[in-house]
């Protein structure tokens, strides 16, 4: 059995990396990360205003970072950052992705296309203390817990 060196990730400890996520992930050594927690753009792509069942207006995300030209463009972006997550994860590393029903199913499909094994999913329903009124009972957050697949024997 040969000697294996671990990548030196000390320069990344206790730092917040600011920038394009794909570019920043490329700076991280392969197989060096135990856990990735991601809250990607939801790709709301609203043509008009979004209202609740009582017709009150939702102050939705309309910032540039959440705008994509098409679902195809969003999917390419999602595949790029998930591919980099897979590259930096240790063989037994885990990935947590949160989203809403606007994006999480597209993310889940791409996770499976990349060979991730979806271990678990969870949803949180809005409550009286959350930012969504209690009369809206749809999940406001859906999370996937994934494990990087083990190598085939």
Residue pairs with C-beta under 8 A, 6 or more apart in sequence:
6 32
7 29
7 30
7 31
7 32
8 29
9 28
9 29
9 32
9 33
12 28
17 24
17 27
18 24
21 81
21 84
22 77
22 80
22 81
22 84
25 81
25 84
25 85
25 87
25 88
26 84
28 88
29 88
30 87
30 88
31 87
31 88
31 89
31 90
31 91
32 88
32 90
33 88
33 89
33 90
33 93
34 89
34 90
34 93
34 94
35 93
35 94
35 95
35 96
36 85
36 88
36 89
36 93
36 94
36 95
36 96
37 96
37 98
38 81
38 85
38 95
38 96
38 97
38 98
39 97
39 98
39 99
40 78
40 81
40 97
40 99
40 103
40 107
41 61
41 65
41 66
41 68
41 74
41 77
41 103
42 61
42 66
42 99
42 100
42 102
42 103
43 66
43 68
43 71
43 74
43 102
43 103
43 106
44 50
44 60
44 61
44 62
44 66
44 102
45 67
45 68
46 60
46 62
49 57
49 58
50 57
50 58
50 60
51 57
51 58
52 58
52 132
52 133
52 135
52 136
53 135
53 136
54 133
54 135
56 133
68 74
68 77
71 106
74 103
74 106
75 106
75 110
78 106
78 107
78 110
79 110
79 113
79 114
82 95
82 107
82 110
82 111
82 114
82 116
83 114
85 95
86 95
86 114
86 115
86 116
86 148
89 95
89 148
90 148
91 148
91 150
91 151
92 147
92 148
93 147
93 148
94 119
94 145
94 146
94 147
94 148
95 111
95 116
95 144
95 145
95 146
95 147
95 148
96 143
96 144
96 145
96 146
97 104
97 107
97 111
97 143
97 144
97 146
98 104
98 141
98 142
98 143
99 107
99 141
99 142
99 143
100 139
100 140
100 141
100 142
101 138
101 139
101 142
104 142
104 144
107 144
108 118
108 121
108 144
111 118
111 144
111 146
112 118
115 149
116 146
116 147
116 148
116 149
117 146
117 147
117 148
117 149
118 144
118 145
118 146
119 145
119 146
119 147
120 144
120 145
121 142
121 143
121 144
121 145
122 142
122 143
122 145
123 139
123 141
123 142
123 143
124 139
124 140
124 141
125 137
125 138
125 139
125 140
126 132
126 133
126 134
126 136
126 137
126 138
126 140
127 134
128 134
130 140
131 140
132 140
